[in-house]
Amino acid sequence: MIESPWLVNILSGLIVSLILFSFGYLIGKRREKNRLKGKNIEEYDFYPFDLDEEKRLYFDLKDFRLGIYYFLKNRDYSAARQLILLGEQNEVRHKLNSNDLKQYQKLYKKYDGDSIFSDNSEFLENYKRIVRLIGDSFPELGIEILLHDLSNPAKSLCAIENNITGRKIESGATNLVLDLKTRKMQSLDKLNYELNIGARKFKCTTIPIFRKNLGLVAAICINVDVNYLQEKVMADIKNVEEFFRIFCKTEMSLNENILSKDEYRFALEGKRHWQDRTI
């Protein structure tokens, strides 16, 4: 039993402090949860995308404007920030009239628009690393990999490896947002498509990157220089050999097993590749 008054006071104070701290923490977490509650912008009637007569998606500035005024009067943290992202993706600052632009700037400030883009930049850091590492795995082969930050389509290109298209960091991709949104709506992938630009020919794949609370934010693109492979590499057996020498080149050797139990057994018995049927 504790008999010292000063010790009792200290313990009582600590207990009260812990209780107050716990209540404060729980209240803060609840407020943060409520702040982030809301619908997706697609659930509102003024979702600023629609289809034209030819079933092509287009950005509707009129609906976007309705969204501005709605979220200035009615709070929805999630949907309002999605609207801001869509606005920046579609360069609304150059399209709104002066009065609507002022209201948009109020909306941007109210929902802390700057944090959307700083947070997205941080989110994409790991994707930049992925682009770099995949690019480093396949150098000098005519295979380009890059990352578009679609929060700013006018300056979207933020990482590029094995450059074969001549583009530079901060090159734009203003049509990519509409294209990827159209394909998502139609449940279509942008996979293994051909591009012919003048005398150049490419095999391409575009992989959209979505975030739960923001929607489409980025895209990874892979571009293969088809003419280089067909006209340069495949034209001479020495070039083919050099291509695959580079393709198979490694930086180190590790003692790891990536095979299944059966494939590991087959490998020990002499199976040399995945199509080897001799075992």
N, C-alpha and C positions, 0 to 999 in steps of 0.2 A: 504494500500500500504506500502511495506517495504522500508524504507528509509535508514536504517543503513547499511553502506557498509560491515562491518564485519559480520553482520547477513546474508546478501545476499551471501557473500563468503562461509559461513558455509553451508547454504542451497544448494548452487550450488554444493559444494563439496560432500554433502550427496547424492544429486540426481545423480551425475556422478558416485559415488561409487556404488550406487544401480544398475545403468545401467550396469556397468562393471561386478558387481557380478552376475547379471541375465544372461548376455551373457556367462560368465565363466561357470555358472551352466548348461546352456543349451548345451554348447559345450561339457562339461564333460559328460552329460547324453547321448549325441549323440555318443561320442567316445566309451562309455561303451556299448551302444546298438550295435554299429558296431563291437566292439570286440567280443561280444557274438554271432554275426550272424554266420551262417554256416549251413551245412547239418548234418544229422545224418550219422554215420559211415556206416550204412547199405546201404546208397545210393551210396557208392563208389564200384568200381569193385573189389577192393582189400579188401573188408570186410573179415576178417580173419576166417570165418566159412564156412564150406561146408559139403555136404552130401557124405558119402562113398557109395559103391555099395549096401550096405544093408540099405540105407536110414538113417544111423545114423550120427548125427552131430559130426564133429571133428574140432579142432583148426588147422588152416593152417598157419604154421610159415612162409612159403614163402610169402603169401599175407600180413602177418603182417609186414614183412621186407619191402615190397614195400610201405606200409603205412608210415613207419618211414621216408623213404627218400622223399616221396611225401610231407609230412607235414613239413619237414625241409626246403623245397624250396617254398611251397605254404601254406599260412596261412589259417587255418580253425580252430578257437579256439574250437568250439563245438566238431567237429568230432575228432580232434587230442586228446582232453582230453578223449573222449570215447575210442579211440584206446589205450591210456595209461592204462586206467582202465582194458580193456580186456587183455592187456599185463601182468599186475600185477596179474590178476585173473588166468592166465594160466602160471605163473612162467617163463616168457620169459628170465629173467635174467640168468636162468640156462640152457637155450636152445640156445640162440644166440651165434654165434662165437664172438671172441674178438673185431673185427672191427665193426660188427653190434651192439654189445653191447655198444660200445663207442658212436655210432650214436644215439642209443636209449636213452642213458643218456643225450645227447644234447637235444633231443626232450623233454625228461622229464623236463629238466631245462627250456627250451624255453616256455613250456606251464604250468609251475608252477605245476608239478605233485604232490608235497607235499600238496598243498592246496586242491586237489581233495579228499585226504584221511582224512585230518583234517576236511574238510567241511562235508564229509560223516559221520564221527564219530559224529559230532554235530547233523546232520540230524537224526541219529538213536537214539538219547537220548530219544525222546518221545516214540519210539517203545520199548526201554528197559523198560520204565515205564509201557507201556501197558502189556508187558510180566509179569512184577512183579505183577501188580494189578490183572490180570486174574489168575495168579498162586496163589496169596493169597486168591482168591475167592473159589478155589477148592483144598485145601490142603489135603495131606494124603489120596488121592483117587486113586493113580496110574495113574494120568494124568499129564504128563510133558509138559511144554511149554517152547520154547527156541527161541533165535534170532541168526541167522547167519549174520555176516557182510561179504558179498561176495566180497568186495574190496580186501580182503586178505584171500582166501580160505584155505590156509595152517594153518591159526590160526583164523578161522572164528567165532567160538562160542563166543559170547560176552555177553550173558545173558541166564540164565537157572533157572527155578523154578520147584520144586517138582521132583527132579532128580530121574529118574528110570532107566536110561541107563548107569549111571556111568561115563558119560563124564564130562570134566572139561573145565573151561574157557580157550579159545585159542586152543581147539581141532579143527581139520581141517574138511573140507567138500569139498575136491577138485573135486569130481565128480558132485556136485550139480549144478554148473554153467552150464555145458553142458546139464545136464538133464532138467533144467528149460528152457533153451533156446530152446531145441528141442521141449518141450511141448508147448511153446509159438508159435513156428513156425507152429505146428500142431493144434493149438487152443484147447489144452487139459489141463485140470486142474489136479493137483496132489492131489486128494481129496479121503479120505476114502480108502486108499490102505493098504494091509496087508504085514507085514514083518515077516518072520520066520528066526530066527538066532539061530542055534543050537536048544536048547529046549525052547527058548524064542519066544513069539509071540506078535506082536503089531498091533494095528490099528492106522494109521498115516494120517496126512494131512499136506501138505506143501504149504504155501502161499507166492508167490514171491512178492517182493517190488521193484517197478520200479521208477526211477526218470526221469523227462522230458529230462534233458540235459545229462544224463549219462547212462540210460538204467537200466539193472538189477543190483541192489546194495545190496540186502539183502533178507532174507526169514525168516518168522516165521513158526515154526514147532510145531505141537501138536502130542504127542505120548501117546497112551493109552496101559497100560499093560494088555493085554487080559487074559493071564493065571492067573494073580492076581485076576481079577474079576471073572473068571470062576471057578478057583480051590480053591481060598481062600475065597472070599466074598460070592459067590453063594452056596458054599458047606454047609453053616450053617446059619440058619435063624437069629441067633444072630449077625453074621457078616454082614448080609444084613441090619439088623436094624441099626447097628453101622455105616455102610457105609452111609446110607441115613440120619442118625442123623448128621454126619459131613457135608454131602452134603447140608443139609438145614440150617446149623448153620450160624448165622449172627452176626455182631459186634454191630449193632445199629438198631433202629427202627425210620423211618421217616414218616411224614404225607404228602404223595404225591400221586397224582392220575396219573397213567400211562395208564389207560383204555380209550377206546373211549367213546363217549357219551352213546351209547347203552349198551356197556359192563359195564359201570359204573352203569347204571340204573339196569341192571340184577344183578350186585353184591349186590346192596342195597336191591334187592328183594330176595336174598338168593342163587344166583348162586355161586358155590364153586370152580370150576375150568373150564378150557377152553373146556372140553368135557362134562361138566354137562348139560344134556338136560332136566332137570326137570322144568326149568323155561319156 
